[in-house]
Amino acid sequence: MWPTRLNKFSLMRSLDIHEDPTFIPEAAAELTKDKSEAESTSDIIKQLIDSRPDSASDGFSFKGIKDYLDCYWSGKLTPSQVAKNIIAVLEDCDKSTPPLRAIVQWDREQIMLMAEASTARYSNKCTLSYLDGIPVCLKEEFKVVPYHHRVGTEYLGTEPETEDATVAKKLREAGAIIIGVSNMHELGTGTTGCNPNRYHKIPRNPYKPNHYTGGSSSGSAAAVAAGLCPVAIGTDGGGSVRIPASFCGVVGLKGTFGRISSHGSLPLSYSTVSVGPICTSVADAAIVYSILAEPDPLYPYGLKQPKATLLDMCAPDLKGLKVGVDWTFFKACDAEVLSICEKAVEYLQSLGASVVEVFLPEMEEVRVAHGICILSEMRDFLQPDFNKHFHQMNLETRISLALACQFTALDYITANRQRTRSMGFLREIFTTVNCILTPAAASTAPRIHDSDLLAGCSDILLTVRAMRFMQLGNFTGIPGLVVPVGYSAAGLPISLQVMTKWWDEAMLLRIGLKLEQFRHQTKKPSIYYDILA
């Protein structure tokens, strides 16, 4: 019973909450006066691409969508040549010591087919979108033809997949080159990315290969940070896009609950999971978001969402915006993280934003209630697997699912009553500020110990620290963006998180675009492949 005590899961049993429960954090869209679609999304994207500086000549910068497009438009490289480079890198990066283990399934023929089709479109000047010819990978949680839908396990996905998840289908329709599926924490049950089973192994943090990538979208963040592809897609039920993006020094976006379809991903936790991109820049995250974000008749949530726009994303400054900070909550992190994140907040202030002190109530209740919701829903969905494949699961997965058995129906309902309260508090807070700022994680990427390679790793305190600033977004469904803002003395990335009200990703991206200029210099990861060289 110690994990239950340590996690204070019994806290819910002492609460007397009168609000009705909210089982799904779907928020109604606000009626806003259309700025006559003053700036159309395609105009803004064009602006983002035109205004993005060319890769820094004086220092390192990640190769993003614009760099690939410049090569294609100028004829310097074709998507087919890029694909050949990627195949060579995929062969190489798992021969290195230690192996990178970012992409766990890939297929030379598939990659070349997509690349050759894209090359033909460029030569005929009939490209499909700004993602045409752009290499992307998807977390193994998504169905992607013809790969095995293993979801980080040894036992799922025994046959090759025959249908694509909605996001995979949309990426294909946009002309992207899917380079494979990426590694993940087994069944998304943890935040390190530690997955010692035979198909996966532990993906390495490109900044420090003896440190974790973060999870559960571990391989997605590692692939982007190591240069294998500028775009990856992950899922986020407890920080699973934002934690690895933060640990690996790249940008991670968790959309509003229901904003991007998760049809075709394993429905591990139906009330907490959102889908989002991991990219090398905020502009790239905006491009991918604008292509993926729309209602999907095959997915029950987000059907009534407002149109996804990038309104005011390119505004010259942040004048008139109010950024909310709960300083007591904000400071619950390592001193190194705090010092850099505080400076990043000051930087936003220098661009015209005013910092408003807010109070985020009942955060301990949020932490416990989110844990009860996500674990109960996973346990419910994985009950047959737990009975049938128990011995094929990693030890950590067994512990998490066994812990979930301790919760009662009353715990689950009380947790969802708490969700009603927490969503109410946020509605109130967002009438006074445009966003809430927190560090992304309370500490930098943890070290990989030798024993982890064999038995895995289960460290509840580590999980709590990684998820501290993440759970509010998953529990209430609001969107969040993590942007790299600096490095620790040991050279590990540190990020700041921006959260806004439901459906206001445009505000997130606007603030994120400015925030990413705070870090003067990007350090080159120790594992980095320049596909365009």
N, C-alpha and C positions, 0 to 999 in steps of 0.2 A: 504493500500500500504506500511505500514511501514516495513514488512519483506523485500520487494524488495529494499527499500532505505538502510536499515541496512546492507543488504548483498551486496550492491553496484552492484546489477545485471544489472543496467543500464550502467555499465562500458563498456560492449560489444558494446553499441550503439555509443560510441564515438571513437571506433577503426576503422582504415582503414587498413584492412589486405589484402594483395594481393595474399598470398598463396592459392592454391586450398584447399577445405576442405578435411579432412580425417574423414570419418564417422565411421570407424572400425579401432582400433589401432593394426592391424595385421602387424607384422614386419617380413620381409623375414629373413630366417635363414642365418647366415654367413657360407661361405664354410670354414670349418676348416679341417686341416690335421688330420685324425683319428690317435690318439695315438695307432694305431693297437688295439683299445679297450684294451690297455695295462692292465689296471686294469678293470676287468669286474665288473659290478654293484653288482653281487652276491658276489664277493670276498670282495668288499668294505663293503657290509652290514654285512658279516660274521665278518670282522675286527671290525666294529662298535660295534657289539654285544659282541664279545670277549673282546674288550678293555674297554667296559663300566664298571666302577667300580661297585661292588655289592652295593646295597643300603647302604648308610652311616650307620655305626653302632653307630657312635658317635653323630649323630644329625638326623634331619628329612630329608628325601628325598622322592620325589614323586615316586610311584611305576610305572615303565614304562614297555614297551614291554619285555625287557630282564628279569625283575622280574617275569612276568607271565610265560615266556618260561622256566626259571629255575625251577619253581614249576612243570610245566608239564613234562619236561624232567627228573627231579629227581623222579617224582612220588609222590611228597609231596602233590600235589593237582591235581585234574582233572578239565577240563573245566566245567564238570557238577557240581562239588562242588562249583566252582567259580560262576557259574550262580545262584546257590541257594543263595549264599551270596549276590549277586547283587539284586536278587528279594527281599530279606529281607531288604536291604538298600533302595531300591526304595519305599518299603512300609513305611519305617521309615522316610525318609527325607522329605516327604510332610506332616508328622504329627507333625514335629518340629515347634517351634514358633520362628521366622516366617518360613513358609514352604520354602524349597530351590527352588522349581519350575524349576529345570534344565531340567528334562525329562517330557514332557507333555503327551506322549502316550507311553504305553508299554504293552506287553502281555506275561504273564508267560509262556504260552504254546509255543509261538514262540521262546522265549529265550531258553527254555529247549530243544526244537527240535534241534536248531543249536548247543547247547552245547554238547548234547549227540552224535551228528554226529562227532563233533570234538574229543570228548573223545575216540570214536571208532577208529578214524584215529591215534591218539597218541598210542593207545594200539597195533594197527597193523603197526605202524612205517611208515605210508604213509601220512604224513601231506602235506597240499597244499601250504603253504608259511609261512613266519615268522609271518603272521597275524592269523594263524590258532589258534582258541580258544581265540583270543584277543577281549575283549569287546570294542565295538565302538558305537557311536550314530551319527545320521545325523540330521542336522537342518531341521525343519519342511517345509522348502522351497523345499526339495527334495521329490519325490514320493518314498515311501517305503511301500511295501506290508506287512501287510494288514491295514496300518494305514490311517487315514484321512489326505488328503493333504490340510491342512488348511492355511498354510503359515502365521501363526500368527493371523488369522482373526476368527470371529464367523461364517462367512457365506460361506466360501469356503469348499471344501472337504466334502460334505454332505454324500457321500458314501465311504466305505473303498476302498483304492487304489488297483488296480489289476495288475499294472506293476511297476517295479522298475526303478528309474533313473539309468543312466549308472554307477555312482559311487557306488550306493547301490548294483548293480549287480556284480561289480568288487570286492567289499568287501565280498559278499557272496561266489564268486568263490575262493577268497583267504582263505576262512574258518573262517572269523571273526564272532563273535557273535554280532549281531545287538541288542542292549539292548532297543532300542526305538528311538523316534524322540524327538529332543530337542526344547525348547522354543526359540522364536525369537521375535524381534520387529515387530509389525504388518506390513506385506507387505514389511519388510526391510526398512521402511522409516525413521528410526532414529538411533542414535548412543548410546542411554542409555540402551536399553533393557526394557524400561518402557512399559508394555503392560497390562493395567488393565482389559481386557475383560474376560468373564467368563471361557473360556477354558484355559487361559494362566496364568494370574496374573504375578507379577513382580519377575523374578528370582533374587536370592540374591548372592552378591559377597561372596565367601567362606572365604575371608580374613576379611571382615567386613560386616556382613549381613545387616547393615543399609546403605550400599552403593551399587551403581549400578554395574552390571557386565560389562557394555558397550554393544554395539550392532552393527549390528543387530543379529549376531550369538551368542546371549546372553547365552542361555541354554547350547550351545556347550562348551563354555569356563568354565561355572560354573560346568558342569559335570566333566570336566577334572581336574579342580583345587580342586574339592571336593572328587576326588578319585573314582567316579562312574565308569569311564572308562579311559584308558590312551590315547585314540584316539577319536577325534570327527571331523566331516566334516562340514565346513561352506562355505558361499559364501561371496564375498567381492567386493562391488560396490563403496564403499566410506570409506573403512577401516573396513568393517563388520566382517572380521576374525581377523584383526590385533588389532583393538581397544579393543574388549573384551579379547583377549589373553593377551594384555598388562595390562588392568585393573585387570585381575585375576591372573597375575603372572605366565603365562605359555607361551609356544612357539606357534607362529602363522605364517603360511606361505601362502602368496598369490602368486600363480603361475603366470607366464607370461600369458597375455590374450590368451585364446585358448589352453593352455597347458593341462589342465584337463577338460574333457567334462562336460558341464553343461546341457546336454540333460536330461530331466526329472525333471528339477527344473523350477519354474515359471519364464518365461523370462521377468523379471521386467524391466531391462535395458540392452539392447543387446550389448552396446558398452563399458560398464564400468566394468562388473562383471567378476571376476575370481573365481575359486573354490580352496579351499586349506584345509589342515589339521590343527587342533589345538591339540598339544601334550604336554607331560610333558618334553620332551627334544628335542634337535635338531636332535640327532641320530634317534629318533622315527619319527620325521617329514620327515627325509630322506627316511626311510623305506616305509612309507605310500605314499610319493611322487613317489617313484620308481615303486610302484604297480599301481598308478592311472594315471600317466602321459603318455598318448599316444593318437594318433589321434583316433577319433570315427566317423565312417561313418554316424552316426545319428546326428552329431553336425557339423555345417558348418565351424567353425573356428578352426585353428590349425591343419588342415589336412596335411599341408606341414611342420609341425614342425620337427626340428632335433631330433634325438634320445635323450631321457632323460638319462643323465649319472650322476654319482657322482664323476666325475674325480677329483683326487687330494684332495678329501674331508678329507682324513686322513693324509695329509702332516704334518710333525712334527711342522712346524711353519708358519709364514706368510711372510717370507723373499721374497723380490722382489715385493710384492703387494703394490699398491698405493690406499689408501682410501681417497675419496674426501669428504671434508666438506665445506659447505657454512656457515661460522660462524655467519653471520648476521641472516640467516634463522634459523640455529641451536639454536640460543639463544632466539628465540621467544617462551619461555616456562617459567613455574614457576622456581624460584631459586633452589628449592630442586631437581627438575627434572634435571635442567642444571648441577648442581654440580656433581651428580652421573653419568650422561651421559658423561660429559667431562672426568671424571676419567676412564670410560670404553674405551673411544677413546685412552687415554694414555696407557691403558693396551694393546690394539692391537698394539700400537707402540712398546711396550716392547717386543712383539713377532716377531718383524722384519718388520712390515708394515710401510710404510712411509705415513704421513698425508699430503695431498696436498690440498691447499685451492682452491676451485672451486666457480664459481658464477652460481647460478641457476636463469636464467632471468625470468622476467614476472610471478612471482609466484602469484601475486594478480589476474592477468588475468587467470592463470590456475585454481585458486580457483573458480572464477566466472564462467568460461567456463565449468568446470566439473559439477558445480551445475546446470547450464542450461541444459547440456546434460542428466544427470541422471534423473532430475525432468521431463524434457520434454518426455523422453522415458517411464518413469513410468506412466506419465499422459496419454500418448498415449495408452499404454497397458491396463491401468485401467479405461479408459473412460467409458466402459459399467458398471463397478462396481460403479464408482463414481455416475453415474446416478441412478443405481438400488439399491445399498446397502449403500448409503451415511449415513443413520442414524444408520447403524450397525458398522460403522467405528469408531475408536478412534478419539477424537477431533484433536490430533496432526496429524494424517494421513490426515484428511480433510483439515487442514491448509496447509500442504505440497502440496497436490494435487491442492488446490485452488490457491496457489502461482504459481504453474506450468502453470496455465491458463494465467498468465500475459505475458508469453514469446511468441514471434512471430517466424514465420519461419525464418525471418532474424536473430534473436538472435541465433537460433539453428545453422544456417549455419556459422555465424561469430564464434561461439564457436568452431565449427569443423575446421574452418580455423586456429584458435588458436592452435588446437591439432596438426596440421601439423607443425607449428612453434616449439611447445614445443618438439615434437618428434625429430625434426631436432637439437635443442639445445642439447638434451640428446645424440644423436648419436655422436655429437662433443665432449661432455664431456667424454663419455666412450672411446674415443680414448686416453685420458690422464690418466684416473683412472680405477681401477677394480670395484669399488663400490662407492656408496654415503651413508654417514651415517647421520641420524637425530635422535632426540628423537622419541619415538613411539607416544606419545601424549603430549600435552603441559601441562597437569596437571594429577593428579591421579584421581581415580574413584570418581565421585560426590556422594553426599549424597542423600538418598531417603527421600523425605518429605512426611508427612502423607497425604497431599492433593493429592499427586501423585497416591496413592493407589486407589483412587476413580476416579479422572478425568484424570489421566495421566499427562504428563509433556511436555511442549514445550518451550525450552530455546535456542534461536538461537545462543547466544554467547557461550553457553556450547558446542553446536554442532560444531561451528567453531573451538573451541579449541581442541576438540577431533579429528577433521578431518584434522587439519592444515598440518600435515606431511604425510597424507595418500593419498590426492587427486592426487598428481603427478603420483603415480603408477597406479591408476585406469584410469586416463585420457589418459595416454600414453601407458598403457599396460605392463610396465616393472614389474618384480617380486619384492616382498618385504618380508622380514622376521623380526619378532619382537622377541627379546630375553630378558628375565628378567635380570636386572643388579643390582637391589637393592630395597630399601624400603624407603618410606617417614618416617618422625618422627612419624606419626600416624600409621605406619605399613602397608601402602598401597603399592602395587607393582609399580615399575618403570621399563620401558623397553627401549632398544635402537633399532632402525630400521636400517637394511641394505638393500639397493636396488642395483641391478645390471642391466646390459643391458639385452635385451630380450633374453630368452631361456638359460640364464646363471645361472640357479638355483644352479648348482654345486658349483659355486663361493660363492653364498649366504650361502649355507650350510657349506662350508669349513670355512668361516669367522665366521659364527654363532657357529660352534662347539667349536672354540677357545673362542669366546666372552662369552659363557655360563660359562666358568671357572672363569671369573672375580669375580662373586658373590661367596664369600667364603662359605656363609651359606644360606641355604634355610629355611625361616620361615614356620612353619606349619600353614596352614589356620585354622581359628577357627571352620570352618565346614569341617571335613575331615574323610572319611571312608576308613579304610584299608581293602580292599576286600580280601587280601591274608593272613590276620592275622589268 
